[in-house]
Amino acid sequence: MTRLAFILLLASVMLTACQPGGGHTEAAQIIDHSINTIINDKQIAMSSNPNEYIAAHQEAYDQIIGQGDTGLEYLVQELKNSDGNGLKAWIMAKASNDILGEASPVKDWSTAQEWVAQYERAQ
């Protein structure tokens, strides 16, 4: 019975590792949930200032930043695959820049696509 349990455990680990996103799955879920919390606030939906959305949900934003390098990889990939420059993309670009901190090669940007283009050129 012990051998069967080991085989089942091994199969479970392999299936989890083969899921799309691999090790990024947990970080991706946290980031997606946090971004949705930030952008879906009906009380500030009329604001055109993305920083107001972040300020209203600082804890959710901090969870995004807290994903560190794994979160950065996910955010950059999502930005590369996006053609939008809306609120969600802007928050993703800002979070990416905040994760990088002083090491960010992008110093001046106004749209998410501008941020990711500059980031890619610097890589």
KOLKE-788055 format. One record per residue (C-alpha): residue number from 1; residue in one letter; x, y, z. Coordinates in Angstrom, 2 decimals, always signed. Each point is the difference from the previous one (the first is absolute). Example, Ala and Ser with C-alpha at 12.3 -4.5 7.8 and 13.67 -1.06 7.14 Angstrom:
NODE     k   r         x         y         z
NODE     1   a    +12.30     -4.50     +7.80
NODE     2   s     +1.37     +3.44     -0.66
//
This chain:
NODE     k   r         x         y         z
NODE     1   m     +0.00     +0.00     +0.00
NODE     2   t     +2.91     +2.37     +0.68
NODE     3   r     +1.24     -0.33     -3.57
NODE     4   l     -3.46     +0.88     -1.34
NODE     5   a     -0.16     +3.07     +2.23
NODE     6   f     +3.42     +1.10     -1.26
NODE     7   i     -1.05     -0.42     -3.64
NODE     8   l     -3.20     +1.99     +0.59
NODE     9   l     +1.94     +2.76     +1.74
NODE    10   l     +2.57     +0.13     -2.79
NODE    11   a     -2.75     +0.15     -2.65
NODE    12   s     -1.69     +2.82     +1.89
NODE    13   v     +3.22     +2.01     +0.18
NODE    14   m     +0.69     -0.51     -3.70
NODE    15   l     -3.51     +1.05     -0.98
NODE    16   t     +0.28     +3.16     +2.08
NODE    17   a     +3.39     +0.85     -1.49
NODE    18   c     -1.35     -0.46     -3.53
NODE    19   q     -2.86     +2.44     +0.44
NODE    20   p     +0.17     +3.15     -2.13
NODE    21   g     +2.06     +2.60     +1.80
NODE    22   g     +1.85     -2.63     +2.03
NODE    23   g     +1.21     +1.57     +3.23
NODE    24   h     -1.68     +3.29     -0.91
NODE    25   t     -3.48     -1.36     +0.68
NODE    26   e     -0.28     +1.16     +3.61
NODE    27   a     +1.54     +3.41     -0.69
NODE    28   a     -2.21     +0.41     -3.06
NODE    29   q     -3.11     -0.76     +2.03
NODE    30   i     +0.95     +2.48     +2.71
NODE    31   i     +0.85     +2.69     -2.55
NODE    32   d     -3.16     -0.53     -2.06
NODE    33   h     -2.21     +0.06     +3.09
NODE    34   s     +1.70     +3.12     +1.36
NODE    35   i     -0.20     +1.85     -3.32
NODE    36   n     -3.68     -0.86     -0.33
NODE    37   t     -0.59     +1.32     +3.52
NODE    38   i     +1.73     +3.25     -0.90
NODE    39   i     -1.62     +0.65     -3.38
NODE    40   n     -3.54     -1.07     +0.85
NODE    41   d     -0.63     +2.55     +2.77
NODE    42   k     -3.33     +1.63     -0.87
NODE    43   q     +0.56     +2.87     +2.44
NODE    44   i     +2.92     +1.42     -1.97
NODE    45   a     -1.00     -1.28     -3.44
NODE    46   m     -0.34     +3.53     -1.33
NODE    47   s     +3.59     +0.93     +0.86
NODE    48   s     +2.48     +0.37     -2.83
NODE    49   n     +2.95     -0.20     +2.39
NODE    50   p     +1.35     -3.57     +0.36
NODE    51   n     +1.83     +0.97     +3.19
NODE    52   e     -3.38     +0.59     +1.69
NODE    53   y     -0.96     -3.60     -0.72
NODE    54   i     +3.27     -1.20     +1.51
NODE    55   a     -0.32     +2.27     +3.05
NODE    56   a     -3.53     -1.29     +0.64
NODE    57   h     +1.30     -3.58     +0.00
NODE    58   q     +3.57     +0.31     +1.24
NODE    59   e     -0.07     -3.42     +1.67
NODE    60   a     -0.97     -1.70     -3.28
NODE    61   y     +2.73     +1.95     -1.82
NODE    62   d     +2.54     -1.00     +2.65
NODE    63   q     -0.93     -3.65     -0.62
NODE    64   i     +0.88     +0.47     -3.67
NODE    65   i     +3.35     +1.60     +0.85
NODE    66   g     +0.62     -2.73     +2.58
NODE    67   q     +0.18     -2.63     -2.74
NODE    68   g     +3.51     +1.24     -0.81
NODE    69   d     +1.91     -1.43     -2.95
NODE    70   t     -2.59     -2.70     -0.68
NODE    71   g     -2.69     +2.65     -0.15
NODE    72   l     +2.17     +2.20     -2.21
NODE    73   e     +0.44     -2.81     -2.53
NODE    74   y     -3.75     -0.56     -0.08
NODE    75   l     -0.82     +3.71     -0.30
NODE    76   v     +2.50     +0.61     -2.79
NODE    77   q     -1.27     -3.01     -1.93
NODE    78   e     -3.59     +1.20     +0.38
NODE    79   l     +0.99     +3.48     -1.18
NODE    80   k     +1.84     -1.44     -3.01
NODE    81   n     -3.11     -1.97     -0.95
NODE    82   s     -2.28     +3.00     +0.48
NODE    83   d     -0.73     +2.64     -2.55
NODE    84   g     -1.87     +2.18     +2.43
NODE    85   n     +0.92     +3.15     +1.84
NODE    86   g     -2.92     +0.05     +2.38
NODE    87   l     -0.15     +0.15     +3.78
NODE    88   k     +0.90     -3.66     +0.51
NODE    89   a     +3.06     +0.18     -2.24
NODE    90   w     +1.15     +3.28     +1.59
NODE    91   i     -0.22     -1.51     +3.49
NODE    92   m     +1.92     -3.06     -1.20
NODE    93   a     +2.74     +2.22     -1.44
NODE    94   k     +0.20     +2.08     +3.19
NODE    95   a     +0.18     -3.15     +2.11
NODE    96   s     +2.79     -1.34     -2.21
NODE    97   n     +1.89     +3.26     +0.39
NODE    98   d     -0.55     -0.01     +3.77
NODE    99   i     +1.24     -3.59     +0.31
NODE   100   l     +3.17     +0.98     -1.86
NODE   101   g     +0.43     +3.13     +2.12
NODE   102   e     +3.25     +1.88     -0.60
NODE   103   a     +1.17     -2.80     -2.30
NODE   104   s     -2.74     +0.78     -2.51
NODE   105   p     +1.41     +0.95     -3.40
NODE   106   v     -3.21     +1.91     -0.74
NODE   107   k     +0.05     +3.49     +1.45
NODE   108   d     -2.56     +1.95     -2.02
NODE   109   w     -3.23     -1.51     -1.31
NODE   110   s     -3.69     +0.82     -0.22
NODE   111   t     -1.65     -3.10     -1.50
NODE   112   a     +0.37     -3.70     +0.65
NODE   113   q     +1.14     -0.70     -3.55
NODE   114   e     +2.59     +2.74     +0.29
NODE   115   w     +1.26     -1.55     +3.25
NODE   116   v     +0.28     -3.54     -1.39
NODE   117   a     +1.68     +1.21     -3.24
NODE   118   q     +2.66     +1.87     +1.99
NODE   119   y     +0.44     -2.96     +2.36
NODE   120   e     +0.48     -2.42     -2.90
NODE   121   r     +2.54     +2.29     -1.70
NODE   122   a     +2.03     +0.09     +3.23
NODE   123   q     +0.09     -3.79     +0.35
//
